[in-house]
Amino acid sequence: RVFTTGAALEPGSISGTITGDANSSAASDPTGAFVAVATSFPFSGGPFTVYGATTVAGNNTYSAKYLRDGVYFPLCVKNTNDDGWLDPYLGDAIGLFGINFAGGDVSPDSVTITGGSDATGINFPLYDPASVYGELYYEGVHSGEFHAIFVGLFETAGFDPATSIPIAG
């Protein structure tokens, strides 16, 4: 339900398209994913307030309405592990506007609503950490030394272990 205690609903909105994660059968279709616009970067360790929320429609679009003037950080989460929680730390797919893991950009971008404006074209992809992350168990002898483990992410098209360069590591 939408309500206001003021004279009218706030006129601003943020809308765009969410792209699914092609490498994940659980997150390839973003339909039904939760979209929120928060006043600070979520998952940065500090508090944040959600001022608008919606879900992704069947045509991969969303529109968060009734936003007051301010700076927002759009994010999207999809319950891809079917545990009933929206939590990327537990393996759910997540997307934040401005982040491009493949390009090494992990800093989200903000969207500013001024004078009740409508911010359109705020498009961003979902990433399913379950298709990237995993667990490693070691049961050998431990000598007390630190051992680094490196994981590289590669494009799957044309992959050649002798010549391919990781896109993230």
matplotlib code that plots the C-alpha trace (Angstrom):
import matplotlib.pyplot as plt

x = [0.0, 1.2, 0.2, 1.3, 0.8, 1.6, -0.5, 0.6, 2.8, 6.4, 6.7, 10.1, 10.9, 13.7, 13.2, 15.2, 15.9, 17.5, 19.5, 19.7, 23.0, 23.5, 25.9, 23.3, 20.1, 18.6, 19.3, 19.1, 15.5, 15.2, 11.4, 10.1, 13.5, 13.2, 14.4, 15.1, 16.5, 18.4, 19.9, 23.4, 25.4, 24.0, 26.4, 29.0, 28.7, 26.7, 23.0, 20.8, 17.2, 15.1, 12.8, 11.4, 10.9, 9.3, 9.8, 11.1, 8.3, 8.1, 9.8, 12.8, 11.7, 11.2, 9.9, 10.4, 7.9, 7.0, 10.6, 11.4, 14.4, 17.6, 20.5, 19.8, 21.6, 19.4, 20.0, 18.3, 18.2, 16.7, 16.2, 18.1, 18.8, 15.1, 15.7, 13.1, 15.7, 17.1, 20.8, 23.7, 26.0, 23.9, 24.2, 21.3, 21.9, 22.5, 23.0, 23.9, 23.7, 27.1, 28.9, 30.6, 32.4, 33.7, 35.3, 36.6, 34.3, 32.9, 31.9, 28.1, 26.8, 24.2, 21.1, 19.9, 16.2, 15.9, 12.6, 10.6, 12.4, 12.1, 15.4, 15.0, 17.4, 18.9, 19.9, 22.1, 22.7, 22.2, 25.2, 24.7, 27.6, 26.8, 28.0, 31.3, 32.0, 32.4, 34.1, 37.5, 38.4, 42.0, 42.6, 46.3, 49.1, 49.2, 52.6, 51.4, 52.2, 49.8, 48.9, 47.3, 44.7, 44.0, 40.9, 40.6, 37.4, 37.6, 35.3, 33.9, 33.7, 37.0, 38.6, 42.2, 44.2, 47.4, 46.4, 43.2, 43.6, 41.4, 38.7, 38.8, 40.9]
y = [0.0, 3.5, 6.4, 9.8, 12.0, 15.1, 17.0, 14.7, 11.8, 12.7, 13.0, 11.5, 8.1, 5.8, 3.3, 1.0, -2.5, -5.4, -7.9, -11.4, -13.3, -15.5, -17.7, -18.7, -20.7, -19.3, -15.7, -15.6, -14.3, -11.3, -11.4, -10.9, -9.8, -7.1, -3.6, -1.0, 2.6, 3.4, 6.6, 5.2, 2.3, -0.8, -3.5, -0.8, -1.5, 1.7, 2.3, 3.0, 3.8, 2.4, 5.1, 3.1, -0.5, -2.6, -5.8, -6.5, -7.0, -9.8, -7.6, -7.0, -3.4, -1.8, 1.6, 2.8, 5.7, 8.4, 9.4, 12.7, 14.8, 13.2, 10.9, 7.2, 3.9, 1.5, -2.2, -5.5, -8.8, -12.1, -15.1, -17.6, -20.1, -20.5, -20.1, -17.3, -14.6, -11.8, -12.0, -12.0, -13.2, -16.4, -16.8, -14.7, -12.8, -9.1, -6.1, -2.5, 0.4, 1.2, -2.0, -4.0, -7.0, -8.1, -4.7, -4.5, -1.7, -2.4, 1.1, 1.7, 4.9, 7.1, 8.6, 12.1, 13.1, 16.9, 18.9, 15.7, 14.4, 11.0, 9.2, 6.8, 4.4, 3.3, -0.1, -2.7, -6.5, -9.1, -11.2, -14.6, -15.2, -18.9, -19.0, -17.4, -18.4, -21.7, -23.2, -24.9, -27.3, -28.4, -31.6, -31.9, -31.1, -27.5, -26.1, -22.9, -20.9, -18.8, -20.2, -18.0, -19.4, -17.6, -18.0, -16.5, -15.7, -16.1, -15.5, -18.9, -18.1, -19.0, -20.0, -21.4, -22.0, -21.2, -17.7, -16.5, -13.6, -13.6, -10.8, -10.9, -12.7]
z = [0.0, -0.7, 1.6, 2.6, 5.6, 3.5, 1.0, -1.9, -2.8, -3.8, -7.6, -8.2, -9.7, -10.8, -13.5, -15.8, -16.8, -14.9, -16.9, -15.6, -15.1, -18.2, -16.2, -13.7, -14.3, -11.1, -12.0, -15.7, -15.5, -13.2, -13.1, -9.6, -8.1, -5.4, -6.3, -3.6, -3.7, -0.6, 0.8, 1.1, -0.3, 1.2, 2.4, 3.2, 6.9, 7.7, 8.2, 5.2, 4.6, 1.8, 0.3, -2.6, -3.5, -6.3, -8.2, -11.6, -14.2, -16.8, -19.4, -17.0, -16.2, -12.8, -11.6, -8.0, -7.6, -5.0, -4.3, -2.6, -3.8, -2.8, -3.7, -4.0, -4.7, -6.6, -5.9, -6.9, -5.0, -6.2, -3.9, -6.1, -3.4, -2.4, 1.3, 1.7, 2.5, 0.4, 1.4, -1.1, 1.8, 1.7, -2.1, -3.6, -6.8, -6.4, -8.6, -7.8, -10.2, -11.6, -10.5, -13.3, -11.8, -15.2, -15.7, -12.2, -11.1, -7.7, -6.7, -7.1, -8.8, -7.3, -8.8, -7.9, -7.9, -8.1, -8.4, -8.5, -11.6, -13.1, -13.5, -16.4, -18.1, -14.7, -16.1, -14.4, -14.2, -11.6, -10.6, -9.0, -6.5, -6.5, -10.1, -9.1, -5.5, -3.8, -0.8, -0.5, 2.2, 2.9, 4.9, 4.6, 7.0, 8.2, 9.0, 10.5, 7.4, 5.4, 2.0, -0.5, -2.9, -6.1, -8.3, -11.7, -13.6, -17.4, -20.3, -21.4, -25.1, -26.7, -23.4, -23.8, -20.5, -22.3, -23.5, -21.7, -19.3, -16.2, -16.1, -12.3, -9.7]

ax = plt.figure().add_subplot(projection="3d")
ax.plot(x, y, z, "-o")
ax.set_aspect("equal")
plt.show()
